[in-house]
Amino acid sequence: MSSIVNIYDAKTQLSALVDRAAAGEEIIIAKNGTPRAKLVSIPHADGPRTPAGAMGLTYIAEDFDVPDPTILALFEGAD
């Protein structure tokens, strides 16, 4: 079911309208009687997210965060 709300009422009742949309109602926001926007709920995820593979990495080396002396010298301004 959808309902039409004018923009002034939408501004003053936004929190309630968001709750109604989250419950499944479709809210049409109109300006001067002309529909301008639709407020609908966002679909919920069914379960916890699963990693997508992270570019095929299966491990992280123990020394992955050890600074490279050459790059470090460039940042520190050493010659």
N, C-alpha and C positions, 0 to 999 in steps of 0.2 A: 504494500500500500504506500502511496506517495502523498505528500501534502505540500502545498505551496505556501511559502512564507515570504513576506516582503523584506527587503534588505534592512530596514530599520529594526524590525522585530528580530531578525537574525543576529544583528549586532548586540542587541540587549539580552538575547536568550541563547547565546552561542553554546554555552555549556550544556544546557538542557537539550538543544538540538543535536549536539554531538552524541549525547547519551542515547537519544532516540535513534540516531543513525546506526550507532553501534549495536543496538538491539535489532536491527534489520530494516528499519523504516527508511524510505528514500525521501529526502527533503529537497524540494526545488526552491531555490532562492530567486526571487523576482525583483526587478527594478522597474518602477512605474508600470507594473502589471505584465512586464515581459520577462519570461524565464531567462536567467543569466548563468546560473550555476546549479550543480547538483551535489548534494552532500550524501555520501553513501559510506558504508562500513568497509574496512579493509579486511580481506580474508585472513583468518588466523592460520598459523603454521600447525600442522598436525602433530608434530613431535619435535624432539631436539634436532638441531642442525647437525649434519655430518660433514666432515671435511671433504673438500672437492679434489684433493690430491696435491695441493700446494706445489704445482709445477713439477710433480714427480719426486719431490724430496721425500726420502724415507728416514733420514737421520740428520742430525746437526753435529758437526765435529766439535770436540771439546774446546778447541782453540779458535772457534769461529769469531770471537770478539777480541782477539789479540791484535793490537794495532800493527800495521805494516810500517817499519821504520822509515821507508822512503816517503810514504804518504804523510806520516806524522811530521817529518822534517819539513815538508812543504807547507803544512798548516802552521808550524811554529816559526816559519820564516828563516830556517837555517839553510845554509848553502851547501 
